[in-house]
């Protein structure tokens, strides 16, 4: 381990020295990232940061020593960096870059770099080719915000280094990866927001190509040593590089749905959408870093003998990322968005999925088996689980069918996620109870319920209800979070909590934007309480202080239990401080055609 730390430290120092040199050369030669509408940066920024990364990695990689698996990677990586240099200097056509990427990926496949997802050599070779080219381009697309690409590469590479070290200890491959991480960290020092240098295509293509190839080596080493199971072979590389895969998939799908070319640039990546949510740029990058850490940790932990629970956690994480993608897809980011409404919600794929209910059905097809498997895991431990595993497999189709039909019959697919409420939870509770009952009756009829545990169905019912309600309620929670972060306009306080409704307030304000700071109420039992998620700020005296401090623009009266003296004092204080005083009045009236 000391050797790996030494190589990392050496590469870090070299990269920190080379990066400012490359920055100075790029500025003097005029090689800076130009300002464009589809680019995020707002000041001309030097390129050639990738040259510092590639030069450090390849130079120290040669020092590592001869290795039959390392030399081809160094040569192909150098060629990929050269492609990036030409693109940064001369702007190479996307088709030309793709041809070069396929050619260099084919070199790795020829030299027996394999993904190992299938026993068919021909199919596995094609999957490996797609993996290397796809990950290379994913990192290229991910380089869209200060510190994002380099940070994700550093996180994924660190977990990959841990995997390699666990398999082989200190080896030329692990030492080279330590060098690559050190070079990336040295560049990241100058690329953190606000960045003074970009890595350009030289760095993003080089990092993506190397990490794609190194995951292949880690997978093949683990398979040969018998320390990787089927789940870890498939899920490990995907989880390790989940954020680049996630971002590329989201951007590609959304651009196609919007009638744009996938190769067309734009400020529509996951990082840009997080900023549109209301997050600062540094927070958006940190959010993706955290997700990368979770994915990398799960990739390392999924192993035979320990992959069962971690496999469940990994599947849950992937499902959460899919729902997260739907959140991001709702943000309007393209140029044809109405003026002044860059953060508005756009329908696209989300409305389609709501109308067709395809998304809900597919989600439940994953949640129900996940809950049923987890119930068996919680009920039985060690050898008892494996003894009961055949019963799980035999009963899973019955449980899945019964639960899906119960959800359909009881109206589980009629609700709207963003308006999820208590009564929707009651519907799901009835659906789960019916599904569990029908499943038990079916197994009594088919198997006389022999060797099946009642406790499993109790645990399953609780888990599946939690998952169904949690996924649906998440849309409302995130929607409220977004609305409150983006709220602007008139700052207002509501006097009175009786029958308070945020929906009623929004209806009363109409198109006029407002930001609710909280409620005020004279009832002592309401002190320090929360109403519709907003705090009760105090009593009438506190309201007068808030008005005088200039913190609000409008007071909305929502109570009839107020004496004339308070009304006069409130009116006088609002009039003196220039604060509007309005009363919330809701009533019904007969509808007439004339009105």
N, C-alpha and C positions, 0 to 999 in steps of 0.2 A: 504493500500500500504506500509506503514511503516513496518508492520509485515513481508511482503514479502521481503523487502529490508534487514531487520534484519536477516532473515533466510538465504538469499543469502550471506550476509557478513559473517555470522558465518560459513557456509559451505565453503566459499572461504578460510578463515583463516585455518580451520581444514585441508582442502585438501592441502594447501600450506605447511603445517607442515608434513602431512603424506607422500606426494609424495617424498621428499628427503629421508625419512626413507625407503620407499619401494625401492627406487633406490639403496640405500646402501646395503639393504638385497639382492636384485637381483644380484648385482655385486659380493658380497661375496659368494653367493651360486652358482654363475656361470650361472644364468638365464639371458642371454643376447641374443638379436636378432642376429643370425649368418649371416655372409656375404654370399650372394647367388647371382647368375647371374640374377635371376628373382626378386630380391629385390632392392629397390632404395638406401638404406643407404649404406655408404661406410666405416663406422667405427662401431665396436661392440657397441651396445646400450642396456642399461638395460631395462628389461621388468618390469612388476608389477605396471605400472602406473594405470592400470585399477583397481587394488586392492584398491588404494587410493580413486578412484572415487566411487567405489561400497561401500566401507566401510563407507565413509563419508555420502553417500546418504541414505544407509539403516539405519545406526546408528541414524542420525538426523531425518530420516523419521519415526522411531519408536517414537521419542520424539514429533513429530507433534500431535499425538493423535490417538485414535481409529476411524476408518472409514470403513464402509462396502465395499467401492470400493477401498480403499488404501491398506488394509491389504493383499488381494490376490495379488496385484501387487508387494508389498514388498517381499512376499514369493516367487513368481515366478521369480522376478528379482534377488533375492539372488541365486536361483537355476541356473539361466542362467549365472550369474557371476561365479558360481562354475564350470560350464561346461567350461567356458573360462579359468579358472585357470588350470584345468586338461589339456586343449589343450596347454597352454603356457608351462606347465611343462613336460607333457608326449607326446604331439602331438597326439591328438585324430583323428581318421579317419573322413573324411568329412561325410560319411554316418551316423556315430554315432552321430555327432553333429546335423545333420539334424533331426534324430529321436528325439533327446532331444528337439530341437526347436519346432517341431510339437507337442510334448507332452505338453510342457509348454504353447504353444499358444492355445492348446485345453482346457487347464485349464481356460484361460481367456474367451474363447467362452462359456464354460460351465457356467461361472459366469456372463454371459450376457454382455460381452464386444462385441459390435456390430459396424460394419461399417455403416450400414444403407443405403446401396446403392440400395436395392431392397426390395419389400414387401414380397418376399418369404423368410421365415425363414431359410429353408435348404440352399438355394443358398447364402443368406447373411452370414450364418455361414461359408460356404466354402470360400467365398470371404474374410471374416475376418481372417480366418486361413491363407490364402495365403498372406494377407496384413502383418500380424505380422511376419510370417516367412520371407517374401520377404524383408521387411524393416530391420529386424535384420541382414540378410545376406548382405544387401546393405551397411550398416554401417561397417560391417566387411570387405567388399571389399574396401570401401572408405578409410580405414586406411592404406594409401600407401605413404604418404608424410608428412613431419613435419607440425603439426598444422592443417592439413586438416580436419580429422574426428572430432576432438574436436571443431574446429571452426565452422564447419557446424552444429554440434549438439547444440552448444551455440546459433547460430543464429536462427535455427528452434525452439529451445526451448523458446527463448525470445518472438518470435511472438506467439507461442502457449500459453505462460503464459499471454500475453496480451488478447488473446481470452478468456481464462478461467476467467480471472479477470473481463472482460466485462460481462460475463454470470452470474457468481456466486459471484464475489467479493473475499474476503479472505476466503478460504476454505481449508480443509486438502489436497485436491488434488493440489490446486495452491501453497500451502506452500511446499509440497513435490517437485513440479516442480522447485520452487525457490531454494530448497536445491540441486537438481540435477544440476541446472545450476551453482550454486556456486562451487560445487565439480568439475565440468568440467572446469570452469574458473581457479580454483586453479591449476589443472593439466596442463592446457594450458600454464601457465607461464613457465613451464619447457619443454614444447613440441614444442614451437616456434622454427623455424630454427635458428641455428642448435640445434636439440633436444638432450637433455641429458637423456631422458627416453621415452619409448614407452608405450602406454596403453595396447598393446597386445590384444589378443582375449577376455580377461576378460573385458576390457573397451569397445571395439567396440560392442561386443554382448550385454553387459549390457545397453549401451546407445541406441542401435538400438531397443532393446526389449522394453525399457521404453518409448521411444518416439512414437513407433508404438502403444503401449497401451494407452498412454495419448492422442494421436490424436483421438482414438476411444471414449474416455471419453468426449473430447471437442465436438465432433460431436454429440454424443447422448444428451449431455446437451443442446446444441444449438437447436437440433430438438425438444426436449421436451419443451423448453422455447419459441419456435416459432420464434427464431431469425436467423434461418438458412433456406435458400431456397434450392430447388433441385440443383441449380448450385453450391452453396457454400458447400453443403454436399458432392458432388462428387469432385469438383475442389479444395476445401480447403485443405484436407489432401494431395492431390497429389502435389499441388503447394508448400505447406509447406515443404515437403520432396523431392522436385523435383531433387535436385542435387544427392542424393544417388540413386534415381530411374534412373536418366539420366545416371550416371556412370555405374551402374550395367547393364542396357540395352545395352549401347554401347559396353561394354567389352564382354558381353555374345554373342551378335550378331556377332561382329568382330572375336571372337575366333571360333565360329561355321563356319563362312565363310572361315576362314583360316585353317580349318581342325584340330582345337585344341579343347581339352575338356574345357567346361566353368569353371570347377573347377580348371583347371591348372593355377598356378600363372604366373605372367608376368608383365613386365613394359609397359603395354599397356592401362593403365587407362587414363581418360580424363586429369588428372594432368600431367602425363608423356608425353602425346601428346602435351600439351601446352608448355612444356619445349622443346620438339622437334621442335616446331614452332620458337623457339628462345627466349622464355621468361625465365627470371631467375626463380628459384624454388619458391622464396617468392612471386614473381609476379603472377605465375601460381596459387598458393594457394589463393592469394588475389582476383584473377579473379573469381574463383569459389565461394569465400565468397560473392562477390558482386552479382553474379547471385542468390545465395541463399537468399540474402537480398531482391532482387526484387521479387522472388517467394514468400517469406514469407509475404512481404507487400501486394501483390495481394491476397494471401490467406485470409488475415485479412479483406481486403477491399471489397471482394465479399460478398455482403449481400443483402437481399431483399430491394427494394427501392433504392439501390445504385449499384446493381450488373450489370446493363445494360452496362454502359460505362466501368466499371472495367472488366466485362466479355469480352468485345471486346479487351481490353488491354491484358487480360490474354491469350486469344486465340492467339493474335499477338505474345506475348512472347513465347508461346509454339511452334508456327511455327518457330520463330527465333531460338529456341533451337534445333529444328529438323534440320534446315539448318546448325547450328553450329556443330551438330553431323556429318553431311556429311563432313564438313571441317576437323574435327578431324579424320574421317575415312580415309582420303587421306594420312595420314602420315604413313610411313613404320616404324613399331616398333618391328617386330618379328625377331627372331634370323636368319631366312633365308634371311634377307636383304643383298644385296651385301656389301662387305667390303668397308668402307669409304663412304658409302652412306646412313647413318642412317636417314637422313632427306629427302630422296627422296620421291617423290609422288608414291603411289602404286595404282593400279586400283581398285581391289576388287569390292565392291558394287557400287562405283561411276560410273565406266565405264559401268557397267550393266545398271544402271539407265539412263545414257545418251543414250545408244543404244536403249533401250526399251521405253524411254520417259515416263515411268511409274511415276517417281518422279514428273515430271513437271505437268502431268495431275492431280495427286492427290493433289499437292500443289495448283493448280488453282481451284480445287473443293472447297478448303477452302478459298482462297483469294477472289473469286467472291462473294459468299454470305456475307463474312465479309465486303467488300466494299459496297455492296448494303444495308446491314443492317445499316452500319455507315451513309450512305447517308440519309436514313430515319430518323435516330437519329439527324443528323445535320439540316435537313429541318424542322422537327416537334419536339416540346418540350412538356413535361408534358402530359396532357390529349389528346392533338392533336396527339401525337405519337400512343397512344393506340387506338384512333379512326381510324387511318390509318394502324394499324398493320395487320388487315385482308387483306388489299390490297397488303401489302408486301408479305404475305404468298402466296397469289394467283398468284402473278407475279414472284416470285422467280424462279420456274421451267422454266418459259419462258426466263427470263434473263440468267439463268445459261446455258440453252441449246444453246441459240443464241450466247452467248459469247464464249462458248467452240468451237462451230462449226466455228465461225468467226476466232478464233485463228488458228484452223486447216487449214482453207481454205487460209488464208492470209500468212501462213508460220511461224506462231509464234512458232511452235515446231520443226523448222529446224535449229535453231541457236545453238551455243555452249556457255555455260555460261561463261567459262573462257576467251572467246574472244568477249564478249558483247561490242557493240559499238553504235555509233549514229544511223546508219542505222537499227540496230536491234530495237532501240527505235521507229524509224519511222514505222517499221512493226507493233509493238505493238499499236502505236497510230491509225494506219489504222484499226487494228483488233478491238480495243475498239470502234472506231467510227461506224464501221459496226455492231458490236454486239448491241450497243445502238440503232442504227437505226432499225435493224431487230426486236428488242424487242418492240420498240414503235409501229411499224407497226403491229406486232402480237397482241398487246393489243388493238390497234384501231380496228382491225378486230374482236377480241374476245369480248372485253368489250366496244368498242366505246371510249376507253381511258377516260371513265367517272371516276371521283374521283381520277385520277392519276396525279401526279405533274411532270411537265417538269423539274422543278428545281432539283428534285431527280435524274433524269438521267444525268443532267449536273454535279452534285456533284459526282455521282457514276462513271462517266467516268473519272473524274480527279483522284479519289481515286484508282480505279482499275488500271489505267495506272501507277500511282506512285508505287503501290504494285508490279505489274508485272515487271516493269523496275528495281525497287529496289532489288527484290530478285535475278534477273538474274545478275545485275551489281555487287552485293555483292561478287560473286565468283571471279570476276576479281579484285575487290578492295582488297580482302583478299589475293589473289594470288600475287598481286604486293607487298603488305605489307610483306608477307612471303619472297619473293625473295629479297627484299631490306634489311630485317633484317639478312638474311642468306648469303647475298652476301659477297664474299671474293675474294682473289686472287689479281690481279693487280689493283692498284688504278689509275683511269684514269680521265682525263678531256677532254671534247670535245671542240675544238675551232671552233665556228660557229654553229648557230642554224638553218640555212636554210635547210629545208627538213629533220631536225633531226628526227630520228626514232630509238627508243630503240630496236625494232625488228631487224632493219638493223645492229645495233651494235652487238647484240647477234649473228647474222648470221656471221658477220665478225670475231668475236672472236672465233667462233666455240666451241670447247670443253674447251677452255682455260677460267678459271674462272676470272671474273673481277668485280670491284666495282666502279660504276660511282659516282663521287663526285658532278658533275654538269657540266654546260656549261660556255663558255666564248665567248663574242661577242662584237665587236666594235660599234655596233649600239646603240646609246644612248636610243632609245625607248625600248630596251630589258633589260635595267638595272632593277634589283629587280624583274624580271619576272620569270616565271616558264615554263620549256619546258619538256613535257612528265612527269610532276610531279617533275622534278629536278630543283634546283635553277640556275639562271644565276649569276655566281660568280663575274663578273666584265668584264673589257676590257683587251686589250693586255698587258697593264702594270701590271694589277693584275695577269695575267697568268704568267708573268716572276717572280713575287714575290712568287707565289705558287710553281713554279719549284724550286726556290732557297731555299725555306723552307723545302724541302724534304718530302712534304705531298703526292706526287704522284709518280707513277712509269712510266706512259705513257701519252703522249699528242696525241690525235687523231685529225688531221686537217680535218674539214668538210666544208671548204670554199675555193672558188677560188678567192675571192675578197681580196687578200693580196699582197702587193708589195714585191719586192725582198729584200728590206732592212729589213722588218719585218721577212721574212723567214730566212735570214742570222742570225739575232739576236736571233730568236727562236731556230735555230739549234745550235748556239754556246752555248746558255744557257743550253739547254738540254744535249749537249755533256759534258759540264763542270760539270753538276750535276748528270750525270749518268741516265738521264731520256730518255726513248725511245720516238722517234718522228715518228709518222706514219700518213699516209693520208688515209682517207676512200674513196675508189674509187669503185663505183658501176657501172657496165655496162652490156649490153646484148651482147651475141655472138651467132652465128648460132650453132645449135647442130649438131654434126656429130657422127657417130657410133664409130669412132676411138677415139674421145675425151671422 
